[in-house]
């Protein structure tokens, strides 16, 4: 699925050798230029997925993008059974997806097959990729999105609050927090003051934790 109004993107290589994309209209990269894979591993996998003790978990991802967070979740979830719902307003063209090098850089068995299946999965329906991983890719705008499940983990990976402030509002975080189970967590790379205040206004407990290379801090919030 590709929107006719999809913005132009350019393939770039981050400092750890892994692919990222650049949107000229926003002057923004999809990932940290210091390392796409290492940022995703630090922010979303170690501080999110691996920090949650549940064995059956529902994950909501804001910003499917290149599929990196979903791929790393599949590869590092261990025995966890995962339902993975992800929102993306502008799905990527197949030609761009084929040029992304995550499977090669990761050099992990099944990475290439999983990456292919994640991107080939139809949009707007549940797709079981393995017995313990089901994905639902929703082609939607976060502002219009209505949560359908109680979530245990939220990967908030939208473009930065300076680029898309409408996605980082108290109203957005309140909508998401109301759909998070008690004890569930939200992780994001941003530690901007406006983001902290917007999340704190929902009643979630926020903590600043060390960020990935190139970023001093990130945020993790817990539903009390």
C-alpha positions in Angstrom: 0.0 0.0 0.0 1.4 3.3 -1.0 -0.3 6.7 -0.7 -0.3 8.9 -3.8 0.6 11.8 -1.4 3.6 10.0 0.1 6.5 12.4 0.7 9.8 11.8 -0.9 12.4 9.8 1.0 16.1 9.3 0.5 18.1 6.3 1.5 21.0 7.1 3.9 23.5 5.1 5.9 23.9 5.8 9.6 27.2 5.5 11.5 26.7 1.9 12.5 26.4 0.9 8.9 22.6 0.4 9.0 20.1 2.1 6.7 17.9 5.0 7.6 15.8 7.2 5.5 15.7 11.0 5.2 12.6 13.2 4.5 13.7 16.4 2.9 10.3 18.0 3.5 10.8 17.7 7.3 14.6 17.8 7.2 14.5 14.8 9.4 15.9 11.2 9.4 13.8 8.2 10.4 16.5 7.1 12.9 19.6 8.5 14.7 22.4 9.2 12.3 24.7 7.8 15.0 23.3 4.3 14.3 19.8 3.2 13.3 20.1 -0.3 14.7 21.9 0.6 17.9 19.3 3.4 18.6 16.4 1.0 18.1 18.0 -1.7 20.2 18.7 0.8 23.0 15.4 2.7 23.1 12.8 0.2 22.1 14.2 -3.3 22.7 16.3 -3.0 25.8 14.4 -0.2 27.5 11.0 -1.4 26.3 10.6 -5.0 25.2 13.2 -6.6 27.5 12.1 -4.4 30.4 8.7 -5.9 30.5 8.3 -9.2 32.4 5.1 -10.4 30.7 5.2 -13.5 28.5 2.1 -12.6 26.4 2.3 -8.9 25.4 0.5 -6.5 23.1 2.8 -3.8 21.6 1.6 -0.6 19.9 4.2 1.1 17.7 3.7 4.7 16.6 5.6 4.8 13.2 6.2 1.5 11.4 8.6 3.3 9.0 11.3 1.0 7.8 10.1 -1.9 10.0 13.3 -1.9 12.1 11.6 -2.0 15.5 9.2 -4.8 14.4 12.1 -6.8 13.0 14.2 -6.4 16.2 11.2 -7.3 18.3 10.8 -10.6 16.4 14.5 -11.4 16.7 14.8 -10.6 20.4 11.5 -11.4 22.0 12.6 -14.9 23.1 9.6 -16.9 24.2 7.3 -14.0 24.5 4.1 -14.2 22.5 3.6 -10.9 20.8 0.7 -9.1 19.2 2.3 -6.1 17.4 0.1 -3.3 16.2 1.8 -0.5 14.2 0.6 2.7 12.7 2.1 4.3 9.6 0.6 7.1 7.6 2.9 6.7 4.6 3.9 3.1 3.9 7.1 2.8 1.9 7.4 1.7 -1.7 8.7 -1.8 -2.3 11.7 -0.5 -4.2 12.9 1.4 -1.1 12.3 -1.5 1.2 14.5 -3.8 -1.0 17.4 -1.3 -0.6 17.3 -1.4 3.2 20.2 -3.4 4.6 19.1 -4.5 8.1 19.2 -8.3 7.5 22.8 -8.0 6.1 24.0 -5.8 8.9 22.4 -7.9 11.6 23.6 -11.2 10.1 21.1 -13.1 12.3 19.4 -16.3 11.0 15.9 -15.6 9.8 16.4 -11.8 9.8 16.0 -11.6 6.0 12.9 -13.8 5.9 11.3 -12.0 8.8 12.0 -8.6 7.3 10.5 -9.7 4.0 7.3 -11.1 5.7 6.8 -8.0 7.8 6.8 -5.7 4.7 4.7 -8.1 2.6 2.1 -8.5 5.2 -1.2 -7.0 4.1 -2.3 -3.7 5.7 -5.2 -3.3 8.1 -5.6 -7.0 9.1 -4.0 -9.4 11.6 -1.2 -11.4 10.0 0.4 -14.3 11.9 4.0 -14.5 10.8 5.1 -17.1 13.4 3.1 -19.0 16.1 4.3 -16.4 18.6 4.2 -13.2 16.5 1.2 -11.6 14.9 1.3 -8.1 13.3 -1.4 -5.7 12.4 -0.1 -2.8 10.2 -2.6 0.0 10.2 -2.3 2.6 7.5 -3.6 5.5 9.5 -2.8 8.9 11.0 -2.1 8.9 14.8 -4.5 11.8 15.3 -7.4 9.8 13.9 -6.3 6.4 15.3 -8.5 4.7 17.9 -6.7 2.1 20.0 -8.3 -1.3 19.8 -6.5 -3.3 22.5 -5.1 -2.9 25.9 -1.3 -2.5 25.3 1.6 -3.6 27.5 4.3 -1.7 25.6 4.2 1.4 23.4 7.1 2.2 21.1 6.5 6.0 20.5 8.7 6.5 17.4 7.1 9.4 15.6 9.2 12.1 14.0 10.5 14.6 16.5 8.3 17.0 18.4 9.9 20.0 16.6 8.9 18.5 13.2 5.5 17.1 13.9 4.3 18.7 17.2 0.7 17.6 16.5 1.7 14.0 17.4 3.3 14.9 20.8 0.4 16.6 22.5 -1.2 15.8 25.9 -4.3 14.7 24.0 -2.4 12.1 22.0 -0.6 10.8 25.0 -3.8 10.7 27.0 -5.5 8.6 24.3 -2.6 6.2 24.3 -2.2 6.0 28.1 -5.8 5.1 28.5 -5.2 2.0 26.4 -2.2 0.9 28.4 -2.5 -1.9 31.0 -1.5 -1.2 34.6 2.2 -1.7 34.8 2.6 -1.2 31.0 5.3 1.1 29.7 5.8 3.7 26.9 9.3 4.4 25.6 10.5 7.1 23.3 13.8 8.6 22.2 12.7 12.1 23.0 13.4 13.8 26.3 12.1 17.2 25.4 10.5 19.2 28.2 7.2 19.5 26.3 7.1 15.7 25.9 7.8 15.1 29.5 5.0 17.4 30.6 2.6 16.0 28.1 3.2 12.4 29.3 3.2 13.4 32.9 -0.2 15.1 32.5 -1.7 11.6 31.8 -0.8 10.4 35.3 1.9 8.0 34.1 5.1 7.9 36.0 8.0 9.1 33.9 11.7 8.5 34.3 14.7 9.8 32.4 17.2 7.0 31.5 20.4 7.1 29.5 19.9 7.5 25.8 21.5 5.8 22.9 24.8 7.0 21.4 24.6 10.7 20.4 21.7 11.3 22.9 22.2 11.9 26.6 18.7 10.8 27.8 15.5 9.2 26.7 12.1 8.7 28.4 10.3 5.7 29.8 6.8 6.1 31.3 5.0 3.5 33.4 1.2 3.2 33.8 0.4 3.2 37.5 
